[in-house]
């Protein structure tokens, strides 16, 4: 049960940070927005891989 909670936590965080990335990248072409958007996308991708790996792990 705890494994599924961890998977859900990582998935929700990845989705939220992915939304921040999309918002920053859609907001304009300023260097700050691009930097925040790319960095947030990288963190969201990392969290998504953590979520996938914790879901696939067997005990």
Helices and strands as residue ranges (DSSP letters): H 2-26, H 31-56
